[in-house]
Amino acid sequence: MDRRLRELAKASPNFGRLYGYQPLLAIYGSQAELTVLSNPNAAYVSAGQFGEVLADSPP
């Protein structure tokens, strides 16, 4: 995993706390958050990936 992605995910005010539970949730959530205005299609894909990881996570 790219170090920059990890750092962005951990620094996200909305998704950073998820990194300790499931790193992919924090990464996909922060990517969607960062790209929503500049690239809405990429944000949509990241949000979908977030949902897939969330659905596969144990309760």
C-alpha positions in Angstrom: 0.0 0.0 0.0 1.3 3.4 -0.9 2.6 5.4 2.1 0.8 8.6 0.8 -2.5 6.8 0.8 -2.0 5.7 4.3 -1.1 9.1 5.5 -4.0 10.8 3.7 -6.4 8.2 5.2 -5.1 8.7 8.7 -5.3 12.5 8.4 -8.9 12.5 7.1 -11.2 14.2 9.7 -14.2 12.1 8.7 -12.6 8.7 8.0 -9.2 8.7 9.8 -10.5 6.9 12.9 -11.6 3.9 10.7 -8.0 3.2 9.8 -7.4 1.3 13.1 -10.4 -1.0 12.4 -10.2 -1.5 8.6 -7.6 0.5 6.7 -9.4 0.1 3.4 -12.5 1.9 4.8 -10.3 4.9 5.7 -8.5 4.9 2.3 -11.7 4.6 0.2 -13.6 7.1 2.3 -10.8 9.7 2.3 -10.3 9.2 -1.5 -14.0 9.9 -2.1 -13.9 12.9 0.2 -10.8 14.4 -1.5 -12.0 13.9 -5.1 -15.7 14.7 -4.8 -15.3 18.2 -6.2 -12.5 17.7 -8.6 -13.5 14.3 -10.0 -17.0 13.2 -9.0 -16.8 10.0 -11.0 -13.7 8.8 -9.1 -15.4 9.8 -5.8 -18.4 7.7 -6.8 -16.2 4.7 -7.5 -14.4 5.2 -4.1 -17.7 5.4 -2.3 -18.8 2.2 -4.0 -15.6 0.5 -2.9 -16.1 1.8 0.6 -19.6 0.2 0.6 -18.2 -3.1 -0.6 -15.6 -3.3 2.1 -18.1 -2.2 4.7 -20.5 -5.0 3.6 -17.8 -7.6 3.8 -16.5 -6.5 7.3 -17.5 -8.6 10.3 -20.0 -7.0 12.6 
